[in-house]
C-alpha cells in the first residue's frame, strides 16, 4: 500500500481521543458499556461505543460468542451499538462521503452527501463491485473482481482523505466480509466457488473453504454468536451455511428452484435471517439454527438489497425492477419496500419516480436517508426515509455496491457496511 496501516492506526487512535473528549467521557461513565480498545494491534481491534443501551423489562440470556468477538451488549438487538450517530472514535476525522463503484466504468465516484455533488472520481481495478468498510473502520476496500479473470484486486481508500492507495492483488474478490472476531477478512470468490480467509490488513491468504455446490456465492451475514455464516448461492437458488470455528461447510438449503437469492441480513434478535430473492420478488425467512425456511414476504420485482433503519424496527428492501441478472432497459419498475420487523409485513412501498433500478447501498448515520445505486440507470438514488421522496444523482456506468461513510457502530463485518 502507499501508506502504512499500522502507523495510521496509531496516529488515528490518538487523534480520536483528542477529537471526541465528550464522547469518550460518556463512554467511560457508562456502567453498562464494555470498553473495547480501538488502538490494539494484531487482527484489527475494536473501539468504544458512544452511548448506553436502554434496559429492557425482560432480561435476555447472555449470548455466548466465539472467542475474540465483542460481547453482544443487548441480546435482543445485536445492532444496539450502531444506532443513529453512535460513531466509534476510530472514525473521527473521516470525511462524510458516499463512495460509488461503477462496474463498467472501472471507477469510483465520490459524492458529498450534504451538497449531493460529485467531488471526485478515480480509477480502480477491473469490475469494481462493492466498497467495503474494514473491521477496524480504518480502511474502505473496493472489491475489483475482474469478472472471473485472474487479475482481481482490492483497492484501499483512506476515509480521512477519500483517496485510494495501491491495490492488492487478490483473485476474484466479488464481495468481502470480516469474521465477527476480526481475525479474518473473507473474500467471496464468486467465480471460483470458494471463500478465501485472509489477513484483514495485508490480505495474505490464511485458508480457503470450497463451496462446490454454491454457484454464484454472493452475499452473507453471521449468526448472533459469530459461529456461523450463511451465504447466498445466486445461480443455484440456494444458501450455504459455514462453520467459522472449524472452517467447514455445514450444509446447503434449497430456497427456490431456478431462483436467484441475493442479500442476507440477520434480524436484531438473531433468530431470523432475511434473504432477498430476485425471481419471486420476495424476502424469505430462514431459521439459522435448524437452517430451514419458515416463511416469505412479497415485496417487489427483483428483490435485491436489505438494510435496517436506525432503530432496527424496519427493514428496507431494494427491488431492482427485473427478475433476472441483467436489466433489459433503463427506467424499470424499481422500488423500495419497507418491512416491519415486528410483524414481518410490508408497511410501505416507495416507487422510483419515472422508473429505476435501486440496487445496493446503505442508510445514512442519522437514518434520514437511504442511498442506493441505480444499477441500470447510471445514477444514485437518495430516498427520504420519512416520505419516500427520491433524488437522483448521475454517476458512472452500472453503479453497484455503494458505501455511505462514516457509519455508526463498534466494528464492521463487511459488505457495504454491516455494523455492530
Secondary structure, 3 states (H helix, E strand, C coil): CCCCHHHHHHHHHHHHHHHCHHHHHHHHHCCCCCCCCCCCCCCCCCCCCCCCCCCCCCCCCCCCCCCCCCCCCCCCCCCCCCCCCCCCHHHCCCCCEEEEEECCCCEEEEEECCCCEEEEEEECCCCEEEEEECCCCCCEEEEECHHHCCCCEEEEEECCCCEECCCEECCCCCEEEECCCCCCEEEEECCCCEEEEECCCCCCEEEEEECCCCCCEEEEEECCCCCEEEEEECCCCEEEEEECCCCEEEEEEECCCCCCEEEEEECCCCCCEEEEECCCCEEEEEECCCCEEEEEEECCCCEEEEEECCCCCEEEEEECCCCCCCCCCCCCECEEEEEECCCCEEEEEEECCCCECEEEEEECCCCCEEEEEECCCCEEEEEECCCCCEEEEECCCCECECEEECCCCCCECECCCCEC
